[in-house]
Amino acid sequence: MANILRSLLHRLGAALIVMIGISMLIFAIARVMPGDPARIALGPNATAEQVAALRLERHLDASLPVQYFEFVKSLAKGDLGTSLYTNRPVTTDIAQFLPATLELVLVSGILMVLIGLPLGILSAHFRGRFPDHVGRLIALLGVCTPAFVWGVILQLVLGYFWGAFPIEGQLAQSTVAPPLVTGFMLIDTLLAGDGAAFLDALHHLILPSLALAMSGLGQTARLTRSNMNEVYERPYVEMARAYGFPARRIANRYAFRPALIPTLTILGLEFAAMLGNAFLVEKVFGWPGLSRYGVEVILRKDLDAIVGTVLIIAAAFLIVNIIVDILVNVINPRIRLAAGRA
């Protein structure tokens, strides 16, 4: 336990340094992008005096170090500035749009685990046979095809031609939205005790989450298959076979756990990457999430909103990686012992 706590503190310190570096980098990049954010925000009909007043209000005429210092002062108070796109505090926008993206990513991560891991295990168990070929084909298509293309395919096949799933939004127009409590539509419908709205929200969530999960699903299946095939060739597995242990017991008890460690790392990376990669899926499905909001503010050079969105996504990425590191330490005792000696 002490080793895990020491490792956690080390990673939290490293994550803090990374966040400071990211804030400096994205702050500088956002301000060297072409275009005057004040002019873009006010439009072409604004007078020069109005543009100058907005630039003065936002410290846009100050030097880059001065602007960053003002940003850090506001950030220390929990203030990420005001969005020129929505004319609201950036924290308000993030609180509104982040839950929808997190809900989409969480369900996509669950699909990655529930489909990708069994698919990889099945392919490894039937190596070189028909189930293996089918599993490898699905994994290859998932990895090679972009998420937004999967979104369009799923919309056409399952939404338009088959008509089994809705293709846009979080709820049907006829469904009354529940009171906003957490921002997670599934949770809020349950808290409201509205089972019909919960099923409708889940129905709307299936296609975008599956489209977003396909790439990570394929990576998970391929890596699980490769790792389990490698474990199957180890001496202790051969000994288990020689003793006549059932194939299911060998797969679940002796092969899967060692093969899970590298797969778990990839799962964490894929899960965190989905936060940033969700914007095209959100655009295709009309999903009101943070990634879609991030693209809109970038196109309008909304400086405060750009920095706030990137920092939130970066923080989520680092948190997921820390959680994965802790899980790997728990699963693999050799890593715990190595960390303790270090």
C-alpha positions in Angstrom: 0.0 0.0 0.0 2.8 2.4 0.8 4.4 1.7 -2.5 1.2 2.5 -4.4 0.8 5.7 -2.4 4.4 6.7 -3.1 3.8 6.0 -6.8 0.6 8.0 -6.8 2.2 11.1 -5.2 5.0 10.9 -7.8 2.6 10.7 -10.7 0.5 13.6 -9.3 3.6 15.7 -9.1 4.5 14.9 -12.6 0.9 15.5 -13.8 1.0 19.0 -12.2 4.2 19.8 -14.1 2.6 18.6 -17.3 -0.5 20.7 -16.8 1.7 23.8 -16.3 3.6 23.1 -19.5 0.3 22.4 -21.4 -1.2 25.7 -20.1 1.8 27.7 -21.3 1.9 25.9 -24.7 -1.8 26.2 -25.6 -1.9 29.8 -24.2 0.9 30.8 -26.6 -0.5 28.8 -29.6 -3.9 30.3 -29.2 -2.5 33.8 -29.3 -0.3 33.4 -32.3 -3.2 32.0 -34.4 -4.1 34.3 -37.3 -7.0 36.7 -36.7 -8.0 39.3 -34.2 -10.3 37.6 -31.6 -11.9 41.0 -30.7 -12.8 41.7 -34.3 -14.0 38.1 -34.8 -16.2 38.4 -31.7 -17.7 41.8 -32.5 -18.2 41.2 -36.2 -17.3 43.2 -39.3 -19.7 46.1 -38.4 -18.1 46.9 -35.1 -16.2 50.3 -34.9 -12.5 50.5 -34.2 -13.3 52.0 -30.8 -15.4 49.0 -29.8 -12.7 46.6 -30.9 -10.1 48.6 -29.0 -12.2 48.6 -25.9 -12.7 44.8 -26.0 -8.9 44.3 -26.6 -8.2 46.5 -23.6 -10.8 44.6 -21.4 -9.3 41.2 -22.3 -5.6 42.4 -22.0 -5.0 41.5 -25.7 -2.7 44.5 -26.2 -0.4 43.4 -23.4 2.7 41.3 -23.9 2.3 37.5 -23.8 3.9 37.1 -20.3 1.5 39.7 -18.9 -1.5 38.0 -20.5 -0.4 34.6 -19.1 0.1 36.1 -15.6 -3.4 37.6 -15.7 -4.7 34.2 -16.8 -3.0 32.4 -14.0 -4.4 34.9 -11.4 -7.9 34.3 -12.7 -7.3 30.5 -12.8 -6.2 30.5 -9.1 -9.7 31.9 -8.3 -11.4 29.2 -10.4 -12.1 31.7 -13.3 -11.3 30.6 -16.8 -12.5 33.8 -18.3 -15.5 34.7 -20.5 -16.2 33.0 -23.8 -16.5 35.4 -26.8 -18.6 32.7 -28.5 -21.3 32.3 -26.0 -20.7 35.5 -23.9 -20.8 33.3 -20.8 -18.1 32.3 -18.3 -16.0 29.4 -19.7 -16.6 27.4 -16.5 -20.4 27.7 -17.2 -19.9 26.4 -20.7 -17.7 23.5 -19.6 -20.2 22.6 -16.9 -22.9 22.4 -19.5 -21.1 20.6 -22.3 -18.6 18.3 -20.4 -21.2 15.8 -18.9 -22.5 14.9 -22.4 -19.0 14.1 -23.6 -18.1 12.2 -20.5 -21.3 10.2 -20.8 -20.6 9.4 -24.4 -16.9 8.5 -23.6 -17.9 6.3 -20.6 -20.4 4.3 -22.5 -17.8 3.9 -25.4 -15.2 2.7 -22.9 -17.7 0.1 -21.5 -18.3 -1.1 -25.1 -14.6 -1.3 -25.7 -14.2 -3.6 -22.7 -17.4 -5.7 -23.1 -16.8 -6.3 -26.9 -13.0 -5.9 -27.4 -11.7 -8.2 -24.6 -14.1 -11.2 -25.4 -13.3 -10.7 -29.1 -9.6 -10.9 -28.4 -10.0 -13.9 -26.1 -12.1 -15.7 -28.6 -9.6 -15.1 -31.4 -6.7 -16.3 -29.3 -8.6 -19.5 -28.2 -9.5 -20.3 -31.8 -6.2 -19.2 -33.3 -6.0 -19.8 -37.1 -9.7 -20.9 -37.3 -12.9 -19.2 -38.5 -13.7 -17.3 -35.3 -10.1 -16.0 -35.3 -10.4 -14.7 -38.9 -13.7 -13.0 -38.1 -12.4 -11.4 -35.0 -9.3 -10.2 -36.8 -11.3 -8.7 -39.6 -13.6 -6.8 -37.2 -10.6 -5.5 -35.3 -8.8 -4.4 -38.5 -11.9 -2.6 -39.7 -12.3 -0.9 -36.4 -8.7 0.3 -36.3 -8.5 1.4 -40.0 -11.9 3.2 -40.3 -12.2 6.7 -38.7 -14.9 7.1 -36.0 -16.9 9.6 -38.0 -17.1 7.2 -41.0 -18.4 4.5 -38.6 -20.9 7.1 -37.4 -22.2 7.7 -41.0 -22.3 4.0 -41.7 -24.2 3.2 -38.5 -26.6 6.1 -39.2 -27.4 4.8 -42.7 -27.6 1.1 -41.9 -29.1 1.0 -38.4 -30.8 4.4 -38.3 -32.1 5.2 -41.8 -32.5 1.8 -43.6 -33.3 -0.4 -40.6 -34.8 2.4 -38.5 -33.8 0.7 -35.3 -32.0 3.7 -33.7 -32.3 7.5 -33.7 -29.5 9.3 -35.5 -29.4 12.7 -33.7 -29.5 14.3 -30.3 -29.8 13.0 -26.8 -33.6 12.7 -26.5 -36.5 12.5 -28.9 -38.5 15.7 -29.5 -41.5 14.1 -27.8 -39.6 13.2 -24.7 -39.6 15.8 -21.8 -36.0 16.4 -20.6 -35.5 15.7 -16.9 -34.5 18.4 -14.4 -30.8 19.1 -14.7 -28.9 17.6 -11.7 -25.7 16.0 -12.9 -25.8 16.8 -16.6 -25.6 13.1 -17.4 -28.8 12.3 -19.2 -29.0 8.7 -18.1 -28.4 9.6 -14.4 -30.8 12.6 -14.5 -33.6 10.5 -16.0 -33.1 7.9 -13.3 -33.1 10.5 -10.6 -36.3 11.9 -12.0 -37.9 8.4 -11.9 -38.7 8.6 -15.6 -38.0 5.1 -17.0 -39.3 6.0 -20.5 -36.9 8.9 -20.8 -34.0 6.7 -19.5 -34.7 4.1 -22.3 -35.0 6.9 -24.9 -31.7 8.5 -23.7 -30.0 5.0 -23.8 -31.4 4.4 -27.3 -29.9 7.7 -28.5 -26.6 6.9 -26.9 -25.9 3.5 -28.6 -24.9 4.6 -32.1 -22.6 7.5 -31.2 -20.9 5.5 -28.5 -20.4 2.5 -30.7 -19.0 4.7 -33.5 -16.6 6.3 -31.1 -15.6 2.9 -29.5 -14.8 1.1 -32.8 -11.1 2.1 -33.0 -10.3 1.3 -29.4 -12.4 -1.8 -29.6 -10.2 -3.0 -32.5 -7.0 -2.1 -30.7 -8.1 -3.9 -27.6 -9.1 -7.1 -29.5 -5.9 -7.2 -31.4 -3.7 -6.6 -28.4 -5.6 -9.1 -26.2 -5.3 -11.8 -28.9 -1.5 -11.1 -29.4 -0.8 -11.1 -25.7 -2.8 -14.3 -24.9 -1.2 -16.1 -27.8 2.2 -15.2 -26.3 1.1 -16.4 -22.8 -0.3 -19.6 -24.2 3.3 -20.5 -25.3 4.8 -20.1 -21.8 5.9 -23.2 -19.8 3.4 -22.9 -17.0 0.5 -22.9 -19.5 1.9 -26.0 -21.2 2.2 -27.6 -17.8 -1.5 -26.8 -17.1 -2.5 -28.4 -20.3 -0.4 -31.5 -19.5 -2.2 -31.8 -16.2 -5.5 -31.8 -18.1 -6.9 -28.5 -16.9 -10.0 -27.4 -18.9 -9.3 -24.9 -21.7 -11.7 -22.3 -20.1 -9.8 -22.5 -16.8 -6.5 -22.0 -18.5 -7.8 -19.1 -20.5 -9.5 -17.3 -17.7 -7.2 -18.1 -14.8 -3.7 -18.5 -16.2 -3.6 -16.6 -19.6 -6.0 -13.7 -19.3 -4.5 -11.9 -16.3 -0.9 -11.6 -17.6 -2.2 -10.7 -21.0 -4.4 -8.0 -19.5 -1.6 -5.7 -18.3 -0.5 -4.2 -21.7 -4.1 -4.3 -22.8 -5.2 -2.2 -19.8 -2.6 0.4 -20.7 -4.0 0.7 -24.2 -7.5 0.8 -22.9 -6.5 3.8 -20.7 -4.9 5.6 -23.6 -7.8 5.0 -25.9 -10.3 6.1 -23.3 -8.5 9.3 -22.6 -7.9 10.0 -26.4 -11.7 9.6 -27.0 -12.2 12.9 -25.1 -10.3 14.8 -27.7 -11.4 12.6 -30.7 -15.1 12.8 -30.0 -15.7 16.1 -31.9 -16.4 14.6 -35.3 -18.7 11.9 -33.8 -20.5 14.7 -31.8 -20.8 16.7 -35.0 -22.2 13.8 -37.0 -24.8 12.9 -34.3 -25.6 16.4 -33.2 -24.3 15.6 -29.7 -24.1 18.7 -27.4 -20.6 17.8 -26.0 -17.4 19.6 -25.0 -15.4 18.3 -28.0 -17.9 19.9 -30.4 -17.8 23.1 -28.4 -14.0 23.1 -28.5 -14.0 23.0 -32.3 -16.5 25.9 -32.5 -14.4 28.1 -30.2 -11.2 27.3 -32.1 -12.9 28.4 -35.4 -13.9 31.7 -33.7 -10.5 32.1 -32.0 -12.2 32.3 -28.6 -9.0 32.4 -26.6 -10.3 31.8 -23.0 -12.6 29.0 -24.2 -9.8 27.3 -26.2 -7.4 27.3 -23.2 -10.1 26.1 -20.8 -11.3 23.3 -23.1 -7.8 22.0 -23.7 -6.9 22.1 -20.0 -10.0 20.1 -19.1 -9.3 17.5 -21.7 -5.6 17.3 -20.7 -6.6 17.0 -17.0 -8.9 14.1 -17.8 -6.2 12.4 -19.9 -3.8 12.6 -17.0 -6.3 11.4 -14.4 -7.2 8.4 -16.6 -3.5 7.5 -17.0 -2.9 7.8 -13.2 -5.9 5.4 -12.6 -4.5 2.9 -15.2 -1.0 3.0 -13.5 -2.6 2.3 -10.2 -4.6 -0.6 -11.6 -1.5 -2.1 -13.3 0.3 -1.9 -9.9 -2.6 -3.7 -8.3 -2.7 -6.4 -11.0 1.0 -7.0 -11.4 2.9 -7.6 -8.1 6.2 -7.4 -9.8 5.6 -3.8 -10.7 4.7 -3.0 -7.1 7.9 -4.6 -5.9 10.0 -2.8 -8.4 8.4 0.5 -7.4 9.1 -0.3 -3.8 12.8 -1.0 -4.5 13.0 2.3 -6.5 
